[in-house]
Amino acid sequence: MTASNRIDRTSDRPRLAATIAPLVASGSLPGLREALAWASAVGYPEVQLSVVDSELKPREFGPSARRDLAATLARLELSCSGIDMFLPAAHLTDPMLVSRAVEAVVAAIEFAADLGRAPVTVPIESDASAEVVAALASAAERAGVELLVPML
């Protein structure tokens, strides 16, 4: 899905996004597709996706699955408002975990680029190394994706 495929911002639909992960995690809806269909049916133009502890793990979501998700969003007249990558912030500072954590965040950034360059929210502690921050910033810039860092 490219930026040109995103929802028309001049429509009558309010600029709200549904965070669908809690609906699936709670069992309120059986899966991602049902949650997306629900969000569209109730009038949300956008959805916020979580890629940690969900069926949307970017490293396990191949190109075909990504195209299918983008097509599903378009068919339901939804766009992705953002990607939540809420891994434990300490993973980006722990020498034993940092490499895998950086790979996971980069995969989330690439996933976000495939879904219309949605911004990615990832917690980064202030004591994260300059190399880690630079690697993530570089990946986001290459993908044309905004990296959002919540205050910890």
MDTraj code that builds the backbone (N, CA, C; nanometers):
import mdtraj as md
import numpy as np

residues = "MET THR ALA SER ASN ARG ILE ASP ARG THR SER ASP ARG PRO ARG LEU ALA ALA THR ILE ALA PRO LEU VAL ALA SER GLY SER LEU PRO GLY LEU ARG GLU ALA LEU ALA TRP ALA SER ALA VAL GLY TYR PRO GLU VAL GLN LEU SER VAL VAL ASP SER GLU LEU LYS PRO ARG GLU PHE GLY PRO SER ALA ARG ARG ASP LEU ALA ALA THR LEU ALA ARG LEU GLU LEU SER CYS SER GLY ILE ASP MET PHE LEU PRO ALA ALA HIS LEU THR ASP PRO MET LEU VAL SER ARG ALA VAL GLU ALA VAL VAL ALA ALA ILE GLU PHE ALA ALA ASP LEU GLY ARG ALA PRO VAL THR VAL PRO ILE GLU SER ASP ALA SER ALA GLU VAL VAL ALA ALA LEU ALA SER ALA ALA GLU ARG ALA GLY VAL GLU LEU LEU VAL PRO MET LEU".split()
xyz = np.array([
    [0.0852, -0.1168, 0.0000],
    [0.0000, 0.0000, 0.0000],
    [0.0895, 0.1226, 0.0000],
    [0.0693, 0.2086, -0.0939],
    [0.1491, 0.3298, -0.1000],
    [0.0738, 0.4435, -0.0343],
    [0.1433, 0.5514, -0.0128],
    [0.0799, 0.6662, 0.0511],
    [-0.0418, 0.7123, -0.0295],
    [-0.0379, 0.6955, -0.1619],
    [-0.1506, 0.7379, -0.2440],
    [-0.2731, 0.6492, -0.2245],
    [-0.2563, 0.5306, -0.1673],
    [-0.3687, 0.4414, -0.1432],
    [-0.4358, 0.4692, -0.0089],
    [-0.3836, 0.5605, 0.0669],
    [-0.4365, 0.5856, 0.2001],
    [-0.5732, 0.6521, 0.1919],
    [-0.6428, 0.6488, 0.3019],
    [-0.7778, 0.7038, 0.3092],
    [-0.7772, 0.8532, 0.2768],
    [-0.8768, 0.8969, 0.2055],
    [-0.8946, 1.0379, 0.1724],
    [-0.9199, 1.1159, 0.3007],
    [-0.8314, 1.2066, 0.3342],
    [-0.8422, 1.2839, 0.4587],
    [-0.9547, 1.3865, 0.4544],
    [-1.0158, 1.4073, 0.3391],
    [-1.1254, 1.5026, 0.3302],
    [-1.2610, 1.4345, 0.3493],
    [-1.2611, 1.3045, 0.3804],
    [-1.3880, 1.2335, 0.3953],
    [-1.4584, 1.2775, 0.5234],
    [-1.5830, 1.2347, 0.5374],
    [-1.6619, 1.2675, 0.6555],
    [-1.6238, 1.1845, 0.7775],
    [-1.5449, 1.0799, 0.7560],
    [-1.5064, 0.9940, 0.8676],
    [-1.4098, 1.0692, 0.9587],
    [-1.4341, 1.0645, 1.0898],
    [-1.3423, 1.1336, 1.1812],
    [-1.2040, 1.0693, 1.1794],
    [-1.1006, 1.1475, 1.2069],
    [-0.9628, 1.0989, 1.2089],
    [-0.9377, 1.0251, 1.3394],
    [-0.9873, 0.9054, 1.3494],
    [-0.9660, 0.8206, 1.4653],
    [-0.9044, 0.6896, 1.4186],
    [-0.8269, 0.6287, 1.5072],
    [-0.7685, 0.4983, 1.4748],
    [-0.8018, 0.4023, 1.5873],
    [-0.8354, 0.2809, 1.5506],
    [-0.8634, 0.1767, 1.6495],
    [-0.7364, 0.0961, 1.6722],
    [-0.6991, 0.0802, 1.7985],
    [-0.5892, -0.0097, 1.8329],
    [-0.6512, -0.1472, 1.8475],
    [-0.6229, -0.2362, 1.7545],
    [-0.6966, -0.3617, 1.7493],
    [-0.6359, -0.4749, 1.8308],
    [-0.5100, -0.4619, 1.8717],
    [-0.4446, -0.5704, 1.9462],
    [-0.5230, -0.6131, 2.0706],
    [-0.5764, -0.5205, 2.1508],
    [-0.6509, -0.5641, 2.2698],
    [-0.7772, -0.6438, 2.2366],
    [-0.8386, -0.6139, 2.1229],
    [-0.9590, -0.6877, 2.0833],
    [-0.9278, -0.8340, 2.0556],
    [-0.8152, -0.8576, 1.9923],
    [-0.7748, -0.9942, 1.9597],
    [-0.7208, -1.0642, 2.0848],
    [-0.6369, -0.9935, 2.1604],
    [-0.5753, -1.0533, 2.2798],
    [-0.6798, -1.0924, 2.3841],
    [-0.7852, -1.0131, 2.3952],
    [-0.8889, -1.0415, 2.4950],
    [-0.9838, -1.1523, 2.4520],
    [-0.9776, -1.1871, 2.3235],
    [-1.0703, -1.2875, 2.2724],
    [-1.2027, -1.2282, 2.2272],
    [-1.2153, -1.0955, 2.2344],
    [-1.3384, -1.0302, 2.1887],
    [-1.3635, -1.0573, 2.0414],
    [-1.2558, -1.0646, 1.9652],
    [-1.2627, -1.0997, 1.8243],
    [-1.1610, -1.2102, 1.8002],
    [-1.1930, -1.3069, 1.7134],
    [-1.1063, -1.4240, 1.6998],
    [-0.9711, -1.4012, 1.6342],
    [-0.9552, -1.2949, 1.5559],
    [-0.8279, -1.2778, 1.4879],
    [-0.8143, -1.1416, 1.4240],
    [-0.7017, -1.1216, 1.3594],
    [-0.6691, -0.9944, 1.2967],
    [-0.7725, -0.9531, 1.1928],
    [-0.8076, -1.0431, 1.1037],
    [-0.9027, -1.0071, 0.9969],
    [-1.0378, -0.9635, 1.0522],
    [-1.0832, -1.0321, 1.1557],
    [-1.2110, -0.9954, 1.2172],
    [-1.2009, -0.8589, 1.2857],
    [-1.0856, -0.8313, 1.3465],
    [-1.0659, -0.7017, 1.4112],
    [-1.0626, -0.5895, 1.3079],
    [-0.9974, -0.6147, 1.1947],
    [-0.9945, -0.5151, 1.0883],
    [-1.1345, -0.4909, 1.0324],
    [-1.2087, -0.5994, 1.0110],
    [-1.3459, -0.5864, 0.9598],
    [-1.4324, -0.5087, 1.0582],
    [-1.4168, -0.5351, 1.1873],
    [-1.4920, -0.4628, 1.2894],
    [-1.4587, -0.3138, 1.2841],
    [-1.3289, -0.2795, 1.2789],
    [-1.2872, -0.1392, 1.2773],
    [-1.3481, -0.0667, 1.1578],
    [-1.3487, -0.1318, 1.0436],
    [-1.4069, -0.0717, 0.9244],
    [-1.5580, -0.0569, 0.9386],
    [-1.6228, -0.1608, 0.9897],
    [-1.7686, -0.1599, 1.0015],
    [-1.8189, -0.0503, 1.0950],
    [-1.7432, -0.0208, 1.2000],
    [-1.7883, 0.0833, 1.2928],
    [-1.7434, 0.2228, 1.2499],
    [-1.6678, 0.2322, 1.1407],
    [-1.6366, 0.3617, 1.0833],
    [-1.4984, 0.4172, 1.1075],
    [-1.4085, 0.3388, 1.1647],
    [-1.2722, 0.3887, 1.1809],
    [-1.2036, 0.3930, 1.0444],
    [-1.1352, 0.5008, 1.0121],
    [-1.0623, 0.5048, 0.8851],
    [-0.9223, 0.4443, 0.8962],
    [-0.8728, 0.4319, 1.0198],
    [-0.7366, 0.3840, 1.0393],
    [-0.7305, 0.2863, 1.1554],
    [-0.6270, 0.2026, 1.1523],
    [-0.6019, 0.1101, 1.2623],
    [-0.4564, 0.1206, 1.3054],
    [-0.4350, 0.1035, 1.4342],
    [-0.3013, 0.0993, 1.4920],
    [-0.2702, -0.0480, 1.5144],
    [-0.1573, -0.0926, 1.4610],
    [-0.1209, -0.2336, 1.4686],
    [-0.0073, -0.2543, 1.5678],
    [-0.0121, -0.3638, 1.6399],
    [0.0949, -0.4010, 1.7315],
    [0.1693, -0.5193, 1.6729],
    [0.3024, -0.5139, 1.6776],
    [0.3806, -0.6223, 1.6195],
    [0.4562, -0.7036, 1.7243],
    [0.4288, -0.6785, 1.8496],
    [0.4894, -0.7571, 1.9572],
    [0.3777, -0.8404, 2.0188],
    [0.4045, -0.9691, 2.0399],
    [0.3044, -1.0591, 2.0976],
    [0.1741, -1.0579, 2.0187],
    [0.1855, -1.0668, 1.8873],
    [0.0658, -1.0712, 1.8035],
    [0.0949, -1.1606, 1.6838],
    [-0.0046, -1.1743, 1.5986],
    [0.0151, -1.2538, 1.4776],
    [0.0809, -1.1716, 1.3671],
    [0.1278, -1.0525, 1.3989],
    [0.1891, -0.9639, 1.3007],
    [0.3392, -0.9458, 1.3222],
    [0.4102, -1.0496, 1.3583],
    [0.5537, -1.0367, 1.3785],
    [0.6216, -1.0153, 1.2432],
    [0.6804, -0.8974, 1.2217],
    [0.7351, -0.8650, 1.0893],
    [0.8362, -0.9644, 1.0352],
    [0.9206, -1.0222, 1.1205],
    [1.0213, -1.1172, 1.0709],
    [0.9565, -1.2460, 1.0213],
    [0.8340, -1.2722, 1.0647],
    [0.7631, -1.3933, 1.0234],
    [0.6568, -1.3638, 0.9174],
    [0.6448, -1.2382, 0.8781],
    [0.5424, -1.1941, 0.7845],
    [0.6099, -1.1681, 0.6506],
    [0.6017, -1.2628, 0.5596],
    [0.6698, -1.2534, 0.4310],
    [0.6067, -1.1531, 0.3366],
    [0.6700, -1.1328, 0.2213],
    [0.6199, -1.0357, 0.1230],
    [0.4761, -1.0624, 0.0783],
    [0.4424, -1.1880, 0.0568],
    [0.3064, -1.2209, 0.0135],
    [0.2045, -1.1868, 0.1223],
    [0.2374, -1.2190, 0.2451],
    [0.1474, -1.1883, 0.3572],
    [0.1337, -1.0375, 0.3755],
    [0.2413, -0.9648, 0.3531],
    [0.2356, -0.8186, 0.3643],
    [0.1461, -0.7593, 0.2553],
    [0.1604, -0.8104, 0.1320],
    [0.0731, -0.7628, 0.0235],
    [-0.0723, -0.7954, 0.0533],
    [-0.0963, -0.9140, 0.1084],
    [-0.2323, -0.9526, 0.1431],
    [-0.2897, -0.8613, 0.2505],
    [-0.2100, -0.8283, 0.3521],
    [-0.2573, -0.7378, 0.4569],
    [-0.2868, -0.5997, 0.3983],
    [-0.1975, -0.5489, 0.3135],
    [-0.2209, -0.4189, 0.2507],
    [-0.3486, -0.4214, 0.1667],
    [-0.3714, -0.5307, 0.0947],
    [-0.4933, -0.5431, 0.0135],
    [-0.6173, -0.5515, 0.1026],
    [-0.6057, -0.6223, 0.2141],
    [-0.7183, -0.6317, 0.3074],
    [-0.7517, -0.4940, 0.3636],
    [-0.6499, -0.4192, 0.4035],
    [-0.6738, -0.2834, 0.4533],
    [-0.7430, -0.1983, 0.3473],
    [-0.6938, -0.2038, 0.2245],
    [-0.7525, -0.1244, 0.1162],
    [-0.8967, -0.1659, 0.0900],
    [-0.9209, -0.2965, 0.0880],
    [-1.0562, -0.3475, 0.0631],
    [-1.1530, -0.3002, 0.1710],
    [-1.1052, -0.2899, 0.2932],
    [-1.1886, -0.2462, 0.4056],
    [-1.1879, -0.0946, 0.4233],
    [-1.1237, -0.0248, 0.3299],
    [-1.1116, 0.1211, 0.3342],
    [-1.0453, 0.1678, 0.4633],
    [-0.9402, 0.0969, 0.5017],
    [-0.8617, 0.1305, 0.6198],
    [-0.7193, 0.1641, 0.5783],
    [-0.6540, 0.2420, 0.6596],
    [-0.5099, 0.2593, 0.6447],
    [-0.4479, 0.2345, 0.7817],
    [-0.3201, 0.2140, 0.7805],
    [-0.2469, 0.1883, 0.9040],
    [-0.1997, 0.3219, 0.9603],
    [-0.2473, 0.3574, 1.0786],
    [-0.2086, 0.4840, 1.1405],
    [-0.0717, 0.4757, 1.2052],
    [-0.0292, 0.3547, 1.2384],
    [0.1003, 0.3376, 1.3010],
    [0.1225, 0.1949, 1.3450],
    [0.2485, 0.1671, 1.3777],
    [0.2901, 0.0353, 1.4244],
    [0.3453, 0.0519, 1.5657],
    [0.2907, -0.0234, 1.6597],
    [0.3434, -0.0255, 1.7963],
    [0.4458, -0.1372, 1.8068],
    [0.5669, -0.1020, 1.8447],
    [0.6754, -0.1989, 1.8634],
    [0.7204, -0.1875, 2.0084],
    [0.6329, -0.2303, 2.0999],
    [0.6588, -0.2116, 2.2423],
    [0.7355, -0.3286, 2.3018],
    [0.8593, -0.3466, 2.2547],
    [0.9457, -0.4453, 2.3158],
    [1.0008, -0.3832, 2.4441],
    [1.0455, -0.4634, 2.5399],
    [1.1049, -0.4038, 2.6598],
    [1.2216, -0.3134, 2.6205],
    [1.2183, -0.1888, 2.6641],
    [1.3213, -0.0920, 2.6256],
    [1.4610, -0.1394, 2.6630],
    [1.4714, -0.2167, 2.7688],
    [1.6022, -0.2668, 2.8130],
    [1.6657, -0.3593, 2.7088],
    [1.5856, -0.4158, 2.6194],
    [1.6414, -0.5029, 2.5167],
    [1.7355, -0.4270, 2.4230],
    [1.7154, -0.2968, 2.4114],
    [1.8017, -0.2168, 2.3250],
    [1.9282, -0.1697, 2.3971],
    [1.9418, -0.2043, 2.5244],
    [2.0625, -0.1681, 2.5990],
    [2.1366, -0.2902, 2.6523],
    [2.0715, -0.4027, 2.6599],
    [2.1329, -0.5249, 2.7121],
    [2.2248, -0.5856, 2.6054],
    [2.3543, -0.5988, 2.6349],
    [2.4485, -0.6520, 2.5348],
    [2.4100, -0.7898, 2.4804],
    [2.3405, -0.8691, 2.5587],
    [2.3006, -1.0025, 2.5132],
    [2.1776, -0.9987, 2.4212],
    [2.1016, -0.8912, 2.4260],
    [1.9751, -0.8843, 2.3527],
    [1.9722, -0.7774, 2.2428],
    [2.0661, -0.6846, 2.2467],
    [2.0572, -0.5675, 2.1607],
    [2.0569, -0.6013, 2.0119],
    [2.1358, -0.6943, 1.9682],
    [2.1424, -0.7262, 1.8253],
    [2.0077, -0.7753, 1.7737],
    [1.9489, -0.8688, 1.8455],
    [1.8182, -0.9217, 1.8045],
    [1.7093, -0.8146, 1.8149],
    [1.7181, -0.7306, 1.9167],
    [1.6185, -0.6241, 1.9324],
    [1.6270, -0.5235, 1.8181],
    [1.7483, -0.4850, 1.7798],
    [1.7649, -0.3925, 1.6677],
    [1.7093, -0.4555, 1.5400],
    [1.7391, -0.5831, 1.5171],
    [1.6850, -0.6529, 1.3998],
    [1.5325, -0.6509, 1.4007],
    [1.4722, -0.6696, 1.5175],
    [1.3262, -0.6702, 1.5285],
    [1.2676, -0.5321, 1.4987],
    [1.3314, -0.4283, 1.5487],
    [1.2823, -0.2933, 1.5228],
    [1.2993, -0.2583, 1.3750],
    [1.4114, -0.2942, 1.3161],
    [1.4322, -0.2683, 1.1728],
    [1.3264, -0.3431, 1.0906],
    [1.2959, -0.4658, 1.1287],
    [1.1910, -0.5410, 1.0585],
    [1.0561, -0.4705, 1.0718],
    [1.0271, -0.4143, 1.1889],
    [0.9022, -0.3396, 1.2085],
    [0.9003, -0.2139, 1.1217],
    [1.0135, -0.1482, 1.1091],
    [1.0233, -0.0287, 1.0241],
    [0.9960, -0.0665, 0.8779],
    [1.0543, -0.1747, 0.8316],
    [1.0325, -0.2198, 0.6937],
    [0.8862, -0.2606, 0.6725],
    [0.8272, -0.3247, 0.7728],
    [0.6864, -0.3625, 0.7689],
    [0.6000, -0.2369, 0.7566],
    [0.6324, -0.1351, 0.8362],
    [0.5572, -0.0094, 0.8321],
    [0.5673, 0.0570, 0.6948],
    [0.6841, 0.0478, 0.6335],
    [0.7015, 0.1047, 0.4997],
    [0.6101, 0.0355, 0.3998],
    [0.5939, -0.0957, 0.4158],
    [0.5060, -0.1721, 0.3268],
    [0.3587, -0.1388, 0.3473],
    [0.3262, -0.0797, 0.4610],
    [0.1862, -0.0459, 0.4916],
    [0.1617, 0.1043, 0.4822],
    [0.2259, 0.1679, 0.3873],
    [0.1999, 0.3094, 0.3635],
    [0.2881, 0.4029, 0.4430],
    [0.4030, 0.3544, 0.4855],
    [0.4988, 0.4357, 0.5612],
    [0.4395, 0.4863, 0.6920],
    [0.3725, 0.3961, 0.7611],
    [0.3154, 0.4292, 0.8916],
    [0.4276, 0.4538, 0.9917],
    [0.4080, 0.5454, 1.0857],
    [0.5109, 0.5670, 1.1877],
    [0.5222, 0.4469, 1.2815],
    [0.6422, 0.4259, 1.3355],
    [0.6676, 0.3152, 1.4273],
    [0.6999, 0.3732, 1.5647],
    [0.6278, 0.3268, 1.6662],
    [0.6532, 0.3685, 1.8038],
    [0.7348, 0.2608, 1.8721],
    [0.8505, 0.3002, 1.9239],
    [0.9398, 0.2052, 1.9906],
    [1.0033, 0.2748, 2.1113],
    [1.0008, 0.2093, 2.2274],
    [1.0646, 0.2701, 2.3446],
    [1.2162, 0.2560, 2.3359],
    [1.2853, 0.3672, 2.3524],
    [1.4314, 0.3663, 2.3520],
    [1.4754, 0.4409, 2.4778],
    [1.5454, 0.3717, 2.5652],
    [1.5917, 0.4347, 2.6888],
    [1.7022, 0.5354, 2.6595],
    [1.7146, 0.6328, 2.7458],
    [1.8156, 0.7371, 2.7256],
    [1.9577, 0.6825, 2.7295],
    [1.9773, 0.5660, 2.7911],
    [2.1129, 0.5102, 2.7965],
    [2.1425, 0.4134, 2.6814],
    [2.0560, 0.4104, 2.5810],
    [2.0841, 0.3295, 2.4621],
    [2.2076, 0.3872, 2.3935],
    [2.2892, 0.3006, 2.3375],
    [2.4138, 0.3467, 2.2747],
    [2.3837, 0.4316, 2.1516],
    [2.4776, 0.5198, 2.1220],
    [2.4654, 0.6046, 2.0033],
    [2.4579, 0.5199, 1.8766],
    [2.5267, 0.4053, 1.8760],
    [2.5248, 0.3163, 1.7595],
    [2.3860, 0.2579, 1.7366],
    [2.3191, 0.2196, 1.8448],
    [2.1836, 0.1642, 1.8339],
    [2.0883, 0.2705, 1.7813],
    [2.0932, 0.3880, 1.8403],
    [2.0049, 0.4968, 1.7987],
    [2.0315, 0.5320, 1.6524],
    [2.1591, 0.5390, 1.6141],
    [2.1938, 0.5713, 1.4753],
    [2.1454, 0.4635, 1.3788],
    [2.1574, 0.3373, 1.4167],
    [2.1126, 0.2271, 1.3302],
    [1.9620, 0.2336, 1.3083],
    [1.8880, 0.2613, 1.4148],
    [1.7419, 0.2693, 1.4021],
    [1.7008, 0.3929, 1.3224],
    [1.7650, 0.5046, 1.3482],
    [1.7340, 0.6274, 1.2743],
    [1.7654, 0.6099, 1.1260],
    [1.8755, 0.5445, 1.0962],
    [1.9145, 0.5208, 0.9574],
    [1.8148, 0.4296, 0.8868],
    [1.7725, 0.3240, 0.9546],
    [1.6734, 0.2320, 0.8962],
    [1.5423, 0.3053, 0.8697],
    [1.5002, 0.3890, 0.9630],
    [1.3758, 0.4640, 0.9455],
    [1.3876, 0.5617, 0.8292],
    [1.5008, 0.6292, 0.8191],
    [1.5205, 0.7238, 0.7098],
    [1.5196, 0.6522, 0.5745],
    [1.5905, 0.5391, 0.5646],
    [1.5938, 0.4616, 0.4388],
    [1.4536, 0.4194, 0.3970],
    [1.3714, 0.3817, 0.4947],
    [1.2368, 0.3325, 0.4650],
    [1.1348, 0.4450, 0.4484],
    [1.1724, 0.5670, 0.4840],
    [1.0776, 0.6779, 0.4766],
    [0.9718, 0.6700, 0.5847],
    [1.0118, 0.6160, 0.6986],
    [0.9189, 0.5928, 0.8102],
    [0.9618, 0.6784, 0.9285],
    [0.8652, 0.7388, 0.9938],
    [0.8943, 0.8178, 1.1135],
    [0.9063, 0.7245, 1.2338],
    [1.0094, 0.7429, 1.3127],
    [1.0309, 0.6646, 1.4344],
    [0.9870, 0.7514, 1.5522],
    [0.8878, 0.7050, 1.6260],
    [0.8353, 0.7776, 1.7406],
    [0.8873, 0.7122, 1.8677],
    [0.9417, 0.7908, 1.9586],
    [0.9995, 0.7384, 2.0815],
    [0.9236, 0.7991, 2.1993],
    [0.8450, 0.7156, 2.2718],
    [0.7725, 0.7680, 2.3878],
    [0.8681, 0.8011, 2.5020],
    [0.8306, 0.8957, 2.5830],
    [0.9087, 0.9325, 2.7009],
    [0.9015, 0.8180, 2.8003],
    [1.0163, 0.7763, 2.8520],
    [1.0196, 0.6685, 2.9515],
    [1.0444, 0.7244, 3.0891],
])
top = md.Topology()
chain = top.add_chain()
for i, resn in enumerate(residues, 1):
    res = top.add_residue(resn, chain, resSeq=i)
    for name in ("N", "CA", "C"):
        top.add_atom(name, md.element.get_by_symbol(name[0]), res)
traj = md.Trajectory(xyz[None], top)
